[in-house]
Amino acid sequence: MASNSADAPRLPPLAQDARDALSAAVPANESFSYDRAYTILAEEEDLSQPAADDILERLLLRGHLYEVDGELRLTERAQASE
């Protein structure tokens, strides 16, 4: 069986939905605060802050988000997945 090591494991459906909600709400190449992410995820996915924290951590660990100076950004991978 051939595998492509460049392909990351698929995100769980809730994380995919959260990534899609962030991608739709935040313009490409724009940074956003954790508070804005919490607001987007609460409004679009009905997630509490602790649940949003878990999803954001998963997106960070899987390379769909990155953090610089306390601000979040979507990676090109996340934007291309729309």
N, C-alpha and C positions, 0 to 999 in steps of 0.2 A: 504494500500500500504506500503510495507516494504521499508525502505531506509537504506543505509549504511552510517553512519555519517563519516566514515573514508575516503570515496570517496570525493575528492574535485570536485567542479563544473568544467565542461569541459571548456577548454580554447577556445576562439574564434579561427577560422581557422588561421588567421594571426599570432596570438601568438603561436599556435601550430607549425606552419611552422618556426617561429623564434627560438623557443626552439629546434626543430629538427636540424636546421642549426647550432646552437651553439653546440649541442651535437655531431654533426658530425665533427665539426672543432676543438673542444677542447678535448684533451685526458681526460679520466676519472680521477677524483681527482686532476686535475690541475687547478690552479687559473688563471684568466685572467683579464686584465684591461678593463675599460669601452671603451677605445680607440680601443682595439682589438675587443670587442663586436660590436662597431659601424662599424668597417671595415668588419667584417663577415656579419653583417646584411645588409650593403650597397651592398656588392658583391653578396650575396646569395639571398637576398629578395628585393633588390632595395629600401631599406628604407633610408630616410634622417635621420640625427641625431635627430631632434625633434621626429620623428615617432619612431625611435629606443629607445629613452628615455622612451616614453610611453609604449612600449612593454616590455622593461626591468623592468620598475616599476611594470607592471602587473605580470610578472614572479616572481619578488621578493615578491609581496603581496600574490600570490597564492602558494608560497612555492616551486617553481621550481628552483629558484636561491637564493643564500644568499651572503651577502657582509661582508668581514672582512678586515679592514684596507684599504678600497678603492679598493680592488680586489674582483672580482666575482667568484663564484663557482656554478656549477650545483649540485643540490641535487640528492640523489639516486633516488627519484621519477622521476626527469627529465631524468636521464640516463636510467632508467628502461622503460620509455615510448618510447624509440627508436624503 
